[in-house]
Amino acid sequence: MAYKSVLAGEKSLVAVGNAVRAARLERGLSQEDLAVDAEVERSYMGAIERAEVNVTLLVLVRICRALKVQPSELLSKARM
């Protein structure tokens, strides 16, 4: 099980998680497919989308590469 951050559910984490989920669904990817492409554990990907963990910049960049989207675009969709 992924480590649960004390910041779980914080507004910015929810916004990023929702943006990742929306981009993933737009591309027709499952969480597992995205996790494999981004080289992230599937359970951690789920925790990111549910805003249970504070995603690191390096992991966010890997997710963006797998989604073929710029980090700035993803963060803009998260209104950040």
Secondary structure, 3 states (H helix, E strand, C coil): CCCCCCCCCCHHHHHHHHHHHHHHHHCCCCHHHHHHHHCCCHHHHHHHHCCCCCCCHHHHHHHHHHHCCCHHHHHHHCCC
